Amino acid sequence: MEVEPLSALDAELLQIERLAIDSAPIIYFMEEHPRYVALVEKVFRRIDSGHITAVSSALTLTEVLTKPLESGEEGLRDRYLELLLSVENFSIVAIDVAIATRAAELRARYGIRTPDALQVACAVETGCQGFLTNDKKLARITELQVLVLESFVRDT
């Protein structure tokens, strides 16, 4: 049996024990986005196996649940809730004073939007080494390693 070579994303994930995940990668995973599903499945396999502990801010609940609630997709809403609230090695972090303060610092330093600043602040304040997103504007953040999904997509 031929062993698949280590992908660039796999190599990056080997360096990370605690990963924060932005809302978009969670949506890609749950809704099986054709361009990104293979990448986010790798991430969630590492979470499931216990190689990575993952977090996301409570803001993620707001962002991922809006569409299913608007369209009445109760099954999708329930799958999001199960993933975000019941999966081992994955937790939702409440936005507290320390996270809100760090978010203000990040907004001032990088000029990023409040939701992005809150997500990154959650990552920094909870000791994450990496932040998984698909927002290229966040790649300039230096407080932790920012993994932009698009940069791992192979052109075919």
N, CA, C and O atoms as a GROMACS GRO file, in nm:
protein
  624
    1MET      N    1   0.085  -0.119   0.000
    1MET     CA    2   0.000   0.000   0.000
    1MET      C    3   0.089   0.125   0.000
    1MET      O    4   0.183   0.135   0.079
    2GLU      N    5   0.059   0.218  -0.088
    2GLU     CA    6   0.137   0.340  -0.100
    2GLU      C    7   0.094   0.439   0.008
    2GLU      O    8  -0.026   0.458   0.031
    3VAL      N    9   0.190   0.501   0.072
    3VAL     CA   10   0.161   0.600   0.175
    3VAL      C   11   0.152   0.737   0.109
    3VAL      O   12   0.240   0.777   0.033
    4GLU      N   13   0.044   0.808   0.140
    4GLU     CA   14   0.026   0.942   0.084
    4GLU      C   15   0.128   1.036   0.148
    4GLU      O   16   0.147   1.033   0.269
    5PRO      N   17   0.194   1.119   0.068
    5PRO     CA   18   0.292   1.211   0.126
    5PRO      C   19   0.225   1.311   0.219
    5PRO      O   20   0.108   1.344   0.204
    6LEU      N   21   0.303   1.356   0.314
    6LEU     CA   22   0.254   1.453   0.410
    6LEU      C   23   0.221   1.584   0.338
    6LEU      O   24   0.307   1.642   0.273
    7SER      N   25   0.097   1.628   0.350
    7SER     CA   26   0.058   1.753   0.285
    7SER      C   27   0.110   1.871   0.366
    7SER      O   28   0.152   1.856   0.481
    8ALA      N   29   0.108   1.988   0.304
    8ALA     CA   30   0.152   2.109   0.373
    8ALA      C   31   0.067   2.135   0.497
    8ALA      O   32   0.119   2.176   0.601
    9LEU      N   33  -0.063   2.112   0.487
    9LEU     CA   34  -0.151   2.132   0.602
    9LEU      C   35  -0.116   2.031   0.712
    9LEU      O   36  -0.108   2.068   0.829
   10ASP      N   37  -0.097   1.905   0.676
   10ASP     CA   38  -0.059   1.804   0.775
   10ASP      C   39   0.068   1.847   0.848
   10ASP      O   40   0.075   1.836   0.971
   11ALA      N   41   0.166   1.894   0.774
   11ALA     CA   42   0.293   1.936   0.834
   11ALA      C   43   0.272   2.050   0.933
   11ALA      O   44   0.333   2.051   1.040
   12GLU      N   45   0.187   2.144   0.898
   12GLU     CA   46   0.158   2.255   0.990
   12GLU      C   47   0.085   2.206   1.115
   12GLU      O   48   0.115   2.249   1.227
   13LEU      N   49  -0.010   2.115   1.096
   13LEU     CA   50  -0.088   2.066   1.209
   13LEU      C   51  -0.005   1.985   1.307
   13LEU      O   52  -0.037   1.979   1.426
   14LEU      N   53   0.102   1.923   1.260
   14LEU     CA   54   0.190   1.848   1.350
   14LEU      C   55   0.256   1.938   1.454
   14LEU      O   56   0.297   1.891   1.560
   15GLN      N   57   0.265   2.067   1.425
   15GLN     CA   58   0.327   2.163   1.515
   15GLN      C   59   0.229   2.224   1.616
   15GLN      O   60   0.267   2.303   1.702
   16ILE      N   61   0.101   2.186   1.603
   16ILE     CA   62  -0.004   2.251   1.682
   16ILE      C   63  -0.074   2.150   1.772
   16ILE      O   64  -0.121   2.046   1.726
   17GLU      N   65  -0.081   2.183   1.900
   17GLU     CA   66  -0.155   2.100   1.996
   17GLU      C   67  -0.291   2.160   2.027
   17GLU      O   68  -0.387   2.088   2.055
   18ARG      N   69  -0.298   2.292   2.022
   18ARG     CA   70  -0.423   2.363   2.054
   18ARG      C   71  -0.452   2.459   1.939
   18ARG      O   72  -0.371   2.547   1.908
   19LEU      N   73  -0.568   2.441   1.877
   19LEU     CA   74  -0.604   2.515   1.756
   19LEU      C   75  -0.738   2.584   1.775
   19LEU      O   76  -0.835   2.522   1.819
   20ALA      N   77  -0.743   2.711   1.742
   20ALA     CA   78  -0.870   2.782   1.738
   20ALA      C   79  -0.922   2.777   1.594
   20ALA      O   80  -0.845   2.785   1.499
   21ILE      N   81  -1.052   2.763   1.581
   21ILE     CA   82  -1.112   2.751   1.448
   21ILE      C   83  -1.214   2.862   1.429
   21ILE      O   84  -1.306   2.879   1.509
   22ASP      N   85  -1.197   2.935   1.321
   22ASP     CA   86  -1.289   3.041   1.281
   22ASP      C   87  -1.420   2.976   1.232
   22ASP      O   88  -1.426   2.855   1.212
   23SER      N   89  -1.520   3.054   1.213
   23SER     CA   90  -1.652   3.004   1.172
   23SER      C   91  -1.652   2.940   1.033
   23SER      O   92  -1.714   2.836   1.014
   24ALA      N   93  -1.584   3.002   0.937
   24ALA     CA   94  -1.590   2.951   0.799
   24ALA      C   95  -1.543   2.806   0.787
   24ALA      O   96  -1.613   2.727   0.722
   25PRO      N   97  -1.430   2.766   0.845
   25PRO     CA   98  -1.392   2.625   0.833
   25PRO      C   99  -1.494   2.528   0.893
   25PRO      O  100  -1.508   2.416   0.845
   26ILE      N  101  -1.563   2.571   0.995
   26ILE     CA  102  -1.667   2.487   1.055
   26ILE      C  103  -1.783   2.473   0.957
   26ILE      O  104  -1.838   2.364   0.941
   27ILE      N  105  -1.820   2.581   0.893
   27ILE     CA  106  -1.926   2.577   0.792
   27ILE      C  107  -1.884   2.488   0.676
   27ILE      O  108  -1.964   2.408   0.628
   28TYR      N  109  -1.760   2.502   0.630
   28TYR     CA  110  -1.711   2.418   0.521
   28TYR      C  111  -1.720   2.270   0.557
   28TYR      O  112  -1.758   2.187   0.474
   29PHE      N  113  -1.686   2.238   0.679
   29PHE     CA  114  -1.690   2.099   0.726
   29PHE      C  115  -1.834   2.048   0.731
   29PHE      O  116  -1.866   1.942   0.677
   30MET      N  117  -1.920   2.123   0.795
   30MET     CA  118  -2.058   2.078   0.816
   30MET      C  119  -2.137   2.072   0.685
   30MET      O  120  -2.220   1.983   0.665
   31GLU      N  121  -2.112   2.167   0.597
   31GLU     CA  122  -2.189   2.175   0.473
   31GLU      C  123  -2.112   2.118   0.354
   31GLU      O  124  -2.154   2.133   0.239
   32GLU      N  125  -2.000   2.054   0.382
   32GLU     CA  126  -1.919   1.983   0.282
   32GLU      C  127  -1.888   2.069   0.159
   32GLU      O  128  -1.916   2.031   0.046
   33HIS      N  129  -1.830   2.184   0.184
   33HIS     CA  130  -1.791   2.274   0.076
   33HIS      C  131  -1.693   2.201  -0.016
   33HIS      O  132  -1.590   2.152   0.032
   34PRO      N  133  -1.722   2.193  -0.145
   34PRO     CA  134  -1.640   2.110  -0.235
   34PRO      C  135  -1.493   2.152  -0.242
   34PRO      O  136  -1.406   2.066  -0.262
   35ARG      N  137  -1.464   2.278  -0.228
   35ARG     CA  138  -1.324   2.323  -0.239
   35ARG      C  139  -1.244   2.295  -0.111
   35ARG      O  140  -1.123   2.275  -0.118
   36TYR      N  141  -1.310   2.294   0.004
   36TYR     CA  142  -1.238   2.290   0.130
   36TYR      C  143  -1.265   2.167   0.218
   36TYR      O  144  -1.196   2.146   0.317
   37VAL      N  145  -1.364   2.087   0.184
   37VAL     CA  146  -1.404   1.979   0.274
   37VAL      C  147  -1.290   1.882   0.302
   37VAL      O  148  -1.276   1.837   0.416
   38ALA      N  149  -1.209   1.849   0.204
   38ALA     CA  150  -1.099   1.754   0.229
   38ALA      C  151  -0.999   1.811   0.330
   38ALA      O  152  -0.946   1.737   0.413
   39LEU      N  153  -0.974   1.940   0.322
   39LEU     CA  154  -0.882   2.004   0.416
   39LEU      C  155  -0.938   2.006   0.558
   39LEU      O  156  -0.869   1.968   0.653
   40VAL      N  157  -1.062   2.049   0.572
   40VAL     CA  158  -1.117   2.058   0.707
   40VAL      C  159  -1.143   1.920   0.766
   40VAL      O  160  -1.141   1.904   0.888
   41GLU      N  161  -1.166   1.821   0.682
   41GLU     CA  162  -1.179   1.685   0.734
   41GLU      C  163  -1.049   1.638   0.798
   41GLU      O  164  -1.052   1.568   0.899
   42LYS      N  165  -0.934   1.676   0.741
   42LYS     CA  166  -0.805   1.643   0.801
   42LYS      C  167  -0.795   1.703   0.941
   42LYS      O  168  -0.750   1.637   1.035
   43VAL      N  169  -0.836   1.826   0.954
   43VAL     CA  170  -0.830   1.895   1.082
   43VAL      C  171  -0.920   1.825   1.183
   43VAL      O  172  -0.878   1.797   1.295
   44PHE      N  173  -1.043   1.796   1.144
   44PHE     CA  174  -1.137   1.735   1.238
   44PHE      C  175  -1.099   1.590   1.271
   44PHE      O  176  -1.133   1.542   1.379
   45ARG      N  177  -1.030   1.520   1.182
   45ARG     CA  178  -0.977   1.387   1.216
   45ARG      C  179  -0.872   1.398   1.326
   45ARG      O  180  -0.869   1.316   1.417
   46ARG      N  181  -0.787   1.500   1.318
   46ARG     CA  182  -0.685   1.520   1.422
   46ARG      C  183  -0.750   1.559   1.555
   46ARG      O  184  -0.702   1.519   1.662
   47ILE      N  185  -0.858   1.634   1.549
   47ILE     CA  186  -0.931   1.668   1.672
   47ILE      C  187  -0.994   1.542   1.730
   47ILE      O  188  -0.982   1.514   1.849
   48ASP      N  189  -1.061   1.467   1.645
   48ASP     CA  190  -1.128   1.345   1.687
   48ASP      C  191  -1.031   1.244   1.748
   48ASP      O  192  -1.065   1.175   1.844
   49SER      N  193  -0.910   1.236   1.694
   49SER     CA  194  -0.810   1.141   1.743
   49SER      C  195  -0.741   1.191   1.870
   49SER      O  196  -0.667   1.115   1.934
   50GLY      N  197  -0.764   1.316   1.907
   50GLY     CA  198  -0.702   1.371   2.027
   50GLY      C  199  -0.565   1.431   2.004
   50GLY      O  200  -0.499   1.471   2.100
   51HIS      N  201  -0.519   1.438   1.880
   51HIS     CA  202  -0.389   1.498   1.850
   51HIS      C  203  -0.393   1.650   1.862
   51HIS      O  204  -0.291   1.715   1.886
   52ILE      N  205  -0.513   1.706   1.845
   52ILE     CA  206  -0.533   1.849   1.858
   52ILE      C  207  -0.654   1.873   1.948
   52ILE      O  208  -0.755   1.803   1.938
   53THR      N  209  -0.642   1.971   2.035
   53THR     CA  210  -0.756   2.022   2.110
   53THR      C  211  -0.798   2.149   2.040
   53THR      O  212  -0.715   2.236   2.012
   54ALA      N  213  -0.928   2.162   2.013
   54ALA     CA  214  -0.976   2.277   1.937
   54ALA      C  215  -1.073   2.361   2.019
   54ALA      O  216  -1.144   2.312   2.107
   55VAL      N  217  -1.073   2.489   1.989
   55VAL     CA  218  -1.165   2.584   2.051
   55VAL      C  219  -1.220   2.677   1.944
   55VAL      O  220  -1.160   2.694   1.837
   56SER      N  221  -1.332   2.735   1.975
   56SER     CA  222  -1.386   2.844   1.896
   56SER      C  223  -1.462   2.933   1.993
   56SER      O  224  -1.507   2.887   2.098
   57SER      N  225  -1.477   3.057   1.958
   57SER     CA  226  -1.547   3.148   2.048
   57SER      C  227  -1.698   3.130   2.038
   57SER      O  228  -1.749   3.074   1.941
   58ALA      N  229  -1.767   3.178   2.139
   58ALA     CA  230  -1.914   3.171   2.140
   58ALA      C  231  -1.972   3.246   2.020
   58ALA      O  232  -2.084   3.218   1.977
   59LEU      N  233  -1.898   3.340   1.966
   59LEU     CA  234  -1.942   3.412   1.846
   59LEU      C  235  -1.968   3.316   1.731
   59LEU      O  236  -2.054   3.341   1.647
   60THR      N  237  -1.894   3.207   1.726
   60THR     CA  238  -1.911   3.108   1.620
   60THR      C  239  -2.053   3.054   1.619
   60THR      O  240  -2.109   3.031   1.512
   61LEU      N  241  -2.112   3.033   1.736
   61LEU     CA  242  -2.251   2.987   1.742
   61LEU      C  243  -2.343   3.082   1.667
   61LEU      O  244  -2.428   3.039   1.589
   62THR      N  245  -2.326   3.210   1.690
   62THR     CA  246  -2.408   3.310   1.622
   62THR      C  247  -2.388   3.301   1.470
   62THR      O  248  -2.485   3.303   1.394
   63GLU      N  249  -2.263   3.289   1.429
   63GLU     CA  250  -2.234   3.291   1.286
   63GLU      C  251  -2.280   3.165   1.214
   63GLU      O  252  -2.329   3.174   1.101
   64VAL      N  253  -2.265   3.049   1.276
   64VAL     CA  254  -2.302   2.926   1.204
   64VAL      C  255  -2.449   2.891   1.214
   64VAL      O  256  -2.502   2.822   1.128
   65LEU      N  257  -2.516   2.938   1.318
   65LEU     CA  258  -2.657   2.903   1.335
   65LEU      C  259  -2.753   2.994   1.260
   65LEU      O  260  -2.869   2.957   1.240
   66THR      N  261  -2.709   3.110   1.217
   66THR     CA  262  -2.798   3.206   1.153
   66THR      C  263  -2.865   3.149   1.028
   66THR      O  264  -2.987   3.155   1.016
   67LYS      N  265  -2.788   3.095   0.936
   67LYS     CA  266  -2.846   3.042   0.811
   67LYS      C  267  -2.945   2.929   0.836
   67LYS      O  268  -3.056   2.933   0.783
   68PRO      N  269  -2.909   2.828   0.916
   68PRO     CA  270  -3.009   2.722   0.942
   68PRO      C  271  -3.136   2.774   1.009
   68PRO      O  272  -3.245   2.724   0.982
   69LEU      N  273  -3.123   2.873   1.096
   69LEU     CA  274  -3.242   2.930   1.161
   69LEU      C  275  -3.326   3.009   1.062
   69LEU      O  276  -3.449   3.002   1.066
   70GLU      N  277  -3.262   3.085   0.973
   70GLU     CA  278  -3.336   3.161   0.871
   70GLU      C  279  -3.412   3.070   0.777
   70GLU      O  280  -3.526   3.098   0.740
   71SER      N  281  -3.349   2.959   0.739
   71SER     CA  282  -3.409   2.870   0.639
   71SER      C  283  -3.490   2.756   0.699
   71SER      O  284  -3.544   2.673   0.627
   72GLY      N  285  -3.497   2.752   0.832
   72GLY     CA  286  -3.574   2.648   0.897
   72GLY      C  287  -3.512   2.509   0.888
   72GLY      O  288  -3.582   2.408   0.901
   73GLU      N  289  -3.382   2.502   0.868
   73GLU     CA  290  -3.311   2.374   0.857
   73GLU      C  291  -3.275   2.324   0.998
   73GLU      O  292  -3.162   2.341   1.044
   74GLU      N  293  -3.373   2.264   1.065
   74GLU     CA  294  -3.351   2.220   1.202
   74GLU      C  295  -3.244   2.112   1.212
   74GLU      O  296  -3.168   2.109   1.309
   75GLY      N  297  -3.238   2.023   1.114
   75GLY     CA  298  -3.138   1.917   1.115
   75GLY      C  299  -2.997   1.974   1.111
   75GLY      O  300  -2.909   1.930   1.185
   76LEU      N  301  -2.975   2.072   1.025
   76LEU     CA  302  -2.843   2.135   1.015
   76LEU      C  303  -2.812   2.210   1.143
   76LEU      O  304  -2.700   2.202   1.194
   77ARG      N  305  -2.909   2.282   1.195
   77ARG     CA  306  -2.889   2.353   1.323
   77ARG      C  307  -2.847   2.256   1.431
   77ARG      O  308  -2.753   2.282   1.506
   78ASP      N  309  -2.916   2.142   1.440
   78ASP     CA  310  -2.885   2.042   1.543
   78ASP      C  311  -2.747   1.982   1.523
   78ASP      O  312  -2.678   1.954   1.622
   79ARG      N  313  -2.705   1.960   1.399
   79ARG     CA  314  -2.571   1.906   1.372
   79ARG      C  315  -2.463   2.006   1.414
   79ARG      O  316  -2.360   1.967   1.470
   80TYR      N  317  -2.487   2.135   1.387
   80TYR     CA  318  -2.393   2.237   1.433
   80TYR      C  319  -2.383   2.235   1.586
   80TYR      O  320  -2.273   2.237   1.642
   81LEU      N  321  -2.497   2.232   1.652
   81LEU     CA  322  -2.496   2.233   1.798
   81LEU      C  323  -2.424   2.110   1.854
   81LEU      O  324  -2.350   2.121   1.952
   82GLU      N  325  -2.447   1.995   1.793
   82GLU     CA  326  -2.380   1.874   1.840
   82GLU      C  327  -2.229   1.886   1.822
   82GLU      O  328  -2.152   1.852   1.912
   83LEU      N  329  -2.186   1.933   1.705
   83LEU     CA  330  -2.043   1.948   1.680
   83LEU      C  331  -1.981   2.045   1.779
   83LEU      O  332  -1.878   2.016   1.841
   84LEU      N  333  -2.042   2.160   1.795
   84LEU     CA  334  -1.981   2.266   1.874
   84LEU      C  335  -1.994   2.245   2.025
   84LEU      O  336  -1.912   2.297   2.102
   85LEU      N  337  -2.093   2.170   2.068
   85LEU     CA  338  -2.116   2.157   2.212
   85LEU      C  339  -2.093   2.017   2.268
   85LEU      O  340  -2.087   2.000   2.389
   86SER      N  341  -2.079   1.917   2.181
   86SER     CA  342  -2.072   1.781   2.232
   86SER      C  343  -1.952   1.699   2.185
   86SER      O  344  -1.933   1.587   2.231
   87VAL      N  345  -1.872   1.751   2.094
   87VAL     CA  346  -1.760   1.674   2.042
   87VAL      C  347  -1.642   1.681   2.139
   87VAL      O  348  -1.605   1.789   2.186
   88GLU      N  349  -1.585   1.564   2.166
   88GLU     CA  350  -1.469   1.557   2.254
   88GLU      C  351  -1.353   1.632   2.189
   88GLU      O  352  -1.338   1.630   2.067
   89ASN      N  353  -1.273   1.697   2.268
   89ASN     CA  354  -1.154   1.772   2.224
   89ASN      C  355  -1.189   1.902   2.152
   89ASN      O  356  -1.102   1.962   2.089
   90PHE      N  357  -1.314   1.945   2.159
   90PHE     CA  358  -1.356   2.070   2.097
   90PHE      C  359  -1.443   2.145   2.197
   90PHE      O  360  -1.536   2.087   2.254
   91SER      N  361  -1.414   2.272   2.220
   91SER     CA  362  -1.496   2.347   2.315
   91SER      C  363  -1.521   2.488   2.265
   91SER      O  364  -1.444   2.546   2.188
   92ILE      N  365  -1.632   2.541   2.311
   92ILE     CA  366  -1.671   2.679   2.283
   92ILE      C  367  -1.629   2.763   2.404
   92ILE      O  368  -1.655   2.727   2.519
   93VAL      N  369  -1.565   2.875   2.375
   93VAL     CA  370  -1.513   2.962   2.480
   93VAL      C  371  -1.600   3.088   2.487
   93VAL      O  372  -1.624   3.154   2.386
   94ALA      N  373  -1.645   3.119   2.607
   94ALA     CA  374  -1.723   3.241   2.628
   94ALA      C  375  -1.633   3.363   2.611
   94ALA      O  376  -1.514   3.359   2.641
   95ILE      N  377  -1.692   3.470   2.562
   95ILE     CA  378  -1.618   3.594   2.546
   95ILE      C  379  -1.624   3.668   2.680
   95ILE      O  380  -1.731   3.711   2.724
   96ASP      N  381  -1.509   3.680   2.743
   96ASP     CA  382  -1.503   3.744   2.874
   96ASP      C  383  -1.426   3.876   2.863
   96ASP      O  384  -1.393   3.920   2.753
   97VAL      N  385  -1.397   3.937   2.976
   97VAL     CA  386  -1.329   4.067   2.977
   97VAL      C  387  -1.189   4.057   2.916
   97VAL      O  388  -1.149   4.145   2.840
   98ALA      N  389  -1.115   3.951   2.948
   98ALA     CA  390  -0.980   3.936   2.893
   98ALA      C  391  -0.983   3.923   2.741
   98ALA      O  392  -0.901   3.983   2.671
   99ILE      N  393  -1.077   3.845   2.690
   99ILE     CA  394  -1.088   3.827   2.545
   99ILE      C  395  -1.133   3.957   2.478
   99ILE      O  396  -1.080   3.994   2.374
  100ALA      N  397  -1.230   4.026   2.538
  100ALA     CA  398  -1.276   4.152   2.481
  100ALA      C  399  -1.165   4.257   2.480
  100ALA      O  400  -1.153   4.333   2.384
  101THR      N  401  -1.085   4.260   2.585
  101THR     CA  402  -0.973   4.355   2.592
  101THR      C  403  -0.868   4.322   2.487
  101THR      O  404  -0.817   4.411   2.419
  102ARG      N  405  -0.835   4.194   2.476
  102ARG     CA  406  -0.737   4.151   2.375
  102ARG      C  407  -0.790   4.182   2.234
  102ARG      O  408  -0.713   4.222   2.147
  103ALA      N  409  -0.920   4.164   2.213
  103ALA     CA  410  -0.980   4.194   2.082
  103ALA      C  411  -0.962   4.342   2.048
  103ALA      O  412  -0.933   4.377   1.934
  104ALA      N  413  -0.980   4.429   2.146
  104ALA     CA  414  -0.960   4.573   2.123
  104ALA      C  415  -0.816   4.601   2.084
  104ALA      O  416  -0.790   4.681   1.994
  105GLU      N  417  -0.722   4.535   2.150
  105GLU     CA  418  -0.581   4.552   2.117
  105GLU      C  419  -0.553   4.506   1.974
  105GLU      O  420  -0.480   4.572   1.899
  106LEU      N  421  -0.610   4.392   1.936
  106LEU     CA  422  -0.591   4.340   1.800
  106LEU      C  423  -0.654   4.431   1.695
  106LEU      O  424  -0.597   4.452   1.588
  107ARG      N  425  -0.772   4.486   1.726
  107ARG     CA  426  -0.836   4.580   1.633
  107ARG      C  427  -0.750   4.703   1.614
  107ARG      O  428  -0.731   4.750   1.502
  108ALA      N  429  -0.696   4.755   1.724
  108ALA     CA  430  -0.612   4.874   1.717
  108ALA      C  431  -0.483   4.846   1.640
  108ALA      O  432  -0.438   4.929   1.561
  109ARG      N  433  -0.423   4.730   1.663
  109ARG     CA  434  -0.294   4.698   1.600
  109ARG      C  435  -0.308   4.664   1.452
  109ARG      O  436  -0.225   4.705   1.370
  110TYR      N  437  -0.414   4.588   1.416
  110TYR     CA  438  -0.425   4.537   1.279
  110TYR      C  439  -0.539   4.598   1.198
  110TYR      O  440  -0.547   4.576   1.077
  111GLY      N  441  -0.626   4.674   1.262
  111GLY     CA  442  -0.739   4.733   1.190
  111GLY      C  443  -0.839   4.629   1.141
  111GLY      O  444  -0.902   4.648   1.037
  112ILE      N  445  -0.854   4.520   1.215
  112ILE     CA  446  -0.947   4.415   1.173
  112ILE      C  447  -1.085   4.438   1.233
  112ILE      O  448  -1.101   4.513   1.330
  113ARG      N  449  -1.183   4.373   1.174
  113ARG     CA  450  -1.321   4.388   1.219
  113ARG      C  451  -1.339   4.325   1.357
  113ARG      O  452  -1.264   4.235   1.396
  114THR      N  453  -1.438   4.372   1.431
  114THR     CA  454  -1.464   4.323   1.566
  114THR      C  455  -1.485   4.171   1.571
  114THR      O  456  -1.424   4.106   1.656
  115PRO      N  457  -1.568   4.111   1.484
  115PRO     CA  458  -1.584   3.964   1.493
  115PRO      C  459  -1.452   3.890   1.474
  115PRO      O  460  -1.424   3.793   1.545
  116ASP      N  461  -1.370   3.935   1.380
  116ASP     CA  462  -1.240   3.871   1.358
  116ASP      C  463  -1.150   3.890   1.480
  116ASP      O  464  -1.083   3.797   1.523
  117ALA      N  465  -1.150   4.009   1.534
  117ALA     CA  466  -1.068   4.036   1.652
  117ALA      C  467  -1.110   3.949   1.770
  117ALA      O  468  -1.026   3.901   1.845
  118LEU      N  469  -1.240   3.930   1.788
  118LEU     CA  470  -1.288   3.844   1.896
  118LEU      C  471  -1.245   3.698   1.876
  118LEU      O  472  -1.206   3.631   1.971
  119GLN      N  473  -1.253   3.651   1.754
  119GLN     CA  474  -1.212   3.513   1.725
  119GLN      C  475  -1.063   3.494   1.753
  119GLN      O  476  -1.023   3.398   1.820
  120VAL      N  477  -0.981   3.584   1.704
  120VAL     CA  478  -0.837   3.573   1.724
  120VAL      C  479  -0.803   3.592   1.872
  120VAL      O  480  -0.717   3.521   1.925
  121ALA      N  481  -0.867   3.685   1.937
  121ALA     CA  482  -0.842   3.708   2.080
  121ALA      C  483  -0.875   3.583   2.161
  121ALA      O  484  -0.804   3.549   2.256
  122CYS      N  485  -0.981   3.515   2.125
  122CYS     CA  486  -1.017   3.390   2.191
  122CYS      C  487  -0.902   3.290   2.176
  122CYS      O  488  -0.866   3.221   2.272
  123ALA      N  489  -0.846   3.282   2.057
  123ALA     CA  490  -0.735   3.190   2.031
  123ALA      C  491  -0.614   3.225   2.117
  123ALA      O  492  -0.555   3.138   2.181
  124VAL      N  493  -0.578   3.352   2.118
  124VAL     CA  494  -0.459   3.396   2.192
  124VAL      C  495  -0.479   3.375   2.341
  124VAL      O  496  -0.391   3.322   2.409
  125GLU      N  497  -0.593   3.417   2.393
  125GLU     CA  498  -0.618   3.411   2.537
  125GLU      C  499  -0.634   3.269   2.590
  125GLU      O  500  -0.619   3.246   2.710
  126THR      N  501  -0.663   3.173   2.503
  126THR     CA  502  -0.678   3.034   2.549
  126THR      C  503  -0.554   2.950   2.516
  126THR      O  504  -0.558   2.827   2.526
  127GLY      N  505  -0.446   3.016   2.478
  127GLY     CA  506  -0.320   2.946   2.459
  127GLY      C  507  -0.306   2.865   2.332
  127GLY      O  508  -0.230   2.768   2.328
  128CYS      N  509  -0.378   2.901   2.230
  128CYS     CA  510  -0.369   2.829   2.103
  128CYS      C  511  -0.240   2.866   2.031
  128CYS      O  512  -0.195   2.980   2.034
  129GLN      N  513  -0.181   2.766   1.965
  129GLN     CA  514  -0.064   2.793   1.882
  129GLN      C  515  -0.106   2.833   1.741
  129GLN      O  516  -0.030   2.898   1.669
  130GLY      N  517  -0.227   2.793   1.701
  130GLY     CA  518  -0.272   2.820   1.565
  130GLY      C  519  -0.416   2.865   1.559
  130GLY      O  520  -0.495   2.843   1.651
  131PHE      N  521  -0.449   2.928   1.448
  131PHE     CA  522  -0.584   2.977   1.420
  131PHE      C  523  -0.618   2.941   1.277
  131PHE      O  524  -0.553   2.988   1.184
  132LEU      N  525  -0.720   2.856   1.259
  132LEU     CA  526  -0.762   2.812   1.127
  132LEU      C  527  -0.875   2.901   1.076
  132LEU      O  528  -0.978   2.917   1.141
  133THR      N  529  -0.854   2.959   0.959
  133THR     CA  530  -0.948   3.053   0.901
  133THR      C  531  -0.940   3.042   0.749
  133THR      O  532  -0.860   2.965   0.696
  134ASN      N  533  -1.022   3.118   0.681
  134ASN     CA  534  -1.004   3.134   0.538
  134ASN      C  535  -1.002   3.282   0.502
  134ASN      O  536  -1.023   3.320   0.387
  135ASP      N  537  -0.976   3.363   0.601
  135ASP     CA  538  -0.969   3.507   0.584
  135ASP      C  539  -0.824   3.549   0.565
  135ASP      O  540  -0.747   3.554   0.661
  136LYS      N  541  -0.786   3.577   0.442
  136LYS     CA  542  -0.647   3.610   0.409
  136LYS      C  543  -0.597   3.734   0.483
  136LYS      O  544  -0.478   3.747   0.508
  137LYS      N  545  -0.688   3.825   0.517
  137LYS     CA  546  -0.647   3.947   0.587
  137LYS      C  547  -0.591   3.916   0.726
  137LYS      O  548  -0.516   3.997   0.781
  138LEU      N  549  -0.627   3.802   0.781
  138LEU     CA  550  -0.580   3.767   0.915
  138LEU      C  551  -0.441   3.705   0.914
  138LEU      O  552  -0.381   3.685   1.020
  139ALA      N  553  -0.388   3.674   0.797
  139ALA     CA  554  -0.257   3.610   0.788
  139ALA      C  555  -0.145   3.700   0.842
  139ALA      O  556  -0.038   3.650   0.877
  140ARG      N  557  -0.168   3.829   0.850
  140ARG     CA  558  -0.063   3.920   0.898
  140ARG      C  559  -0.053   3.924   1.050
  140ARG      O  560   0.038   3.988   1.104
  141ILE      N  561  -0.143   3.859   1.118
  141ILE     CA  562  -0.140   3.855   1.265
  141ILE      C  563  -0.021   3.771   1.309
  141ILE      O  564   0.001   3.661   1.257
  142THR      N  565   0.055   3.822   1.404
  142THR     CA  566   0.178   3.755   1.446
  142THR      C  567   0.170   3.691   1.584
  142THR      O  568   0.264   3.624   1.627
  143GLU      N  569   0.060   3.710   1.653
  143GLU     CA  570   0.048   3.655   1.789
  143GLU      C  571   0.041   3.503   1.794
  143GLU      O  572   0.068   3.442   1.897
  144LEU      N  573   0.005   3.442   1.682
  144LEU     CA  574  -0.001   3.297   1.670
  144LEU      C  575   0.006   3.262   1.522
  144LEU      O  576   0.000   3.350   1.436
  145GLN      N  577   0.018   3.133   1.493
  145GLN     CA  578   0.026   3.090   1.353
  145GLN      C  579  -0.114   3.090   1.292
  145GLN      O  580  -0.203   3.021   1.342
  146VAL      N  581  -0.132   3.165   1.186
  146VAL     CA  582  -0.261   3.172   1.118
  146VAL      C  583  -0.254   3.080   0.996
  146VAL      O  584  -0.169   3.098   0.908
  147LEU      N  585  -0.344   2.983   0.992
  147LEU     CA  586  -0.352   2.888   0.881
  147LEU      C  587  -0.471   2.927   0.794
  147LEU      O  588  -0.586   2.912   0.835
  148VAL      N  589  -0.444   2.977   0.674
  148VAL     CA  590  -0.548   3.018   0.582
  148VAL      C  591  -0.575   2.901   0.487
  148VAL      O  592  -0.487   2.861   0.411
  149LEU      N  593  -0.695   2.847   0.493
  149LEU     CA  594  -0.728   2.727   0.414
  149LEU      C  595  -0.692   2.742   0.267
  149LEU      O  596  -0.635   2.650   0.208
  150GLU      N  597  -0.725   2.853   0.208
  150GLU     CA  598  -0.702   2.871   0.065
  150GLU      C  599  -0.556   2.847   0.027
  150GLU      O  600  -0.527   2.802  -0.083
  151SER      N  601  -0.465   2.878   0.118
  151SER     CA  602  -0.323   2.860   0.087
  151SER      C  603  -0.282   2.713   0.081
  151SER      O  604  -0.172   2.681   0.038
  152PHE      N  605  -0.371   2.624   0.125
  152PHE     CA  606  -0.342   2.480   0.123
  152PHE      C  607  -0.415   2.406   0.011
  152PHE      O  608  -0.398   2.286  -0.006
  153VAL      N  609  -0.496   2.478  -0.066
  153VAL     CA  610  -0.570   2.415  -0.177
  153VAL      C  611  -0.472   2.393  -0.292
  153VAL      O  612  -0.402   2.484  -0.335
  154ARG      N  613  -0.470   2.269  -0.339
  154ARG     CA  614  -0.383   2.237  -0.453
  154ARG      C  615  -0.457   2.270  -0.582
  154ARG      O  616  -0.573   2.234  -0.600
  155ASP      N  617  -0.388   2.339  -0.670
  155ASP     CA  618  -0.445   2.367  -0.802
  155ASP      C  619  -0.439   2.239  -0.883
  155ASP      O  620  -0.334   2.176  -0.894
  156THR      N  621  -0.553   2.201  -0.942
  156THR     CA  622  -0.556   2.079  -1.023
  156THR      C  623  -0.589   2.109  -1.166
  156THR      O  624  -0.596   2.018  -1.248
   0.00000   0.00000   0.00000
